[in-house]
Amino acid sequence: MATLRERKTYREKIMRALYQATEGDRLLGVDAAKLRNDLGIPEQDLAAACTYLAGEGWVVVDWARGNTPAMVTLTHQGIQQMETEEEERG
């Protein structure tokens, strides 16, 4: 299992990748296998990160068998979170 720092990094990478891939459109989802492969996140850690992000209300996850994320979609709150971070970075 990932360390706390790794878990936070995974969550940040997932949010950034979702925001970039969907261009802030909450109607578009991203294939979780593509996220996992593109970001190099182990399957178990991807599932944990998606569970956390869904708990925060930032993503909606469609789950496959074995508690494996199949599709991940940003929510309105998730988009707002990313826009706030983008504004803070300048």
N, C-alpha and C positions, 0 to 999 in steps of 0.2 A: 504494500500500500504506500501511496505517496506521502511525503512529508507535508507539513502545513504550508511551507513556502511553495512546494510543487503544486499542491491543490489550488492555492490562490492563483498561481501562474496559469494553470490549466483553465480555470474559470475565466480569467482575463482574456486568454487566447481565444477561447470559445466565443465569448461575447464579441470581441473584435472581428473574428472571422464571420460570425453571423451578420453583424452590422454591415460589413464590407460586401458580403455576398448578396445580401438582400437590398442593399442601398436604403435601409431604413423602412422597407415595406413589410408590414407585419402580416401580409397575406402570403408571403413567400417563405417556404421552409428550406432547410438544408439537410441533405442526406447525412445521417450521423456517421456512416462508414467513411464518407468523404472527409468529414471533419476529423475523424480519428486518424485517417491516413495522412491528410494534409498537415495536421498539427503534430503528428507523432505521439499521440496520447494513448496509453494502454486502455483497452476496452473497459476494464473495471474502473479505472480512474475517470474515463469519460462518463460512465453511468453515474458515478458519485458526483461529478461536477454538474451534470444535467439535473440530478435530483436537487442539489443545492440551489442552482439557478432557478429551477421551477418553484422551489419553496420561497424564494425571494420575490416571485411573481414576474421575473424578467424573461422567462421562456416558457413555452409549452412543448412538452415532449410526447411524441407518439412512440410507445414502447413495443418492441418485438418480444418474442419468447425469451425467457431467461433473464428478464429485466435488462434487456439490451436496448439502448435508444435506437430508433429507426429513423425518425425525422425530428428536427429541432427547429422551432420557430420563435422569433422574438415577439414579445408582447408589446403593447403600447408603453408599459412601464420600462421595459428593457430598452426600447428605442430612446425614451427620455433619458435613461441612465447613460447611454452611450453618447447622446448629444450633449449632456451636461459635462461628461468627461472630456469630450472633444473641445468644448468651449473653454474649459479650464486649462487645457494644454495650449490653447491659443492657436 
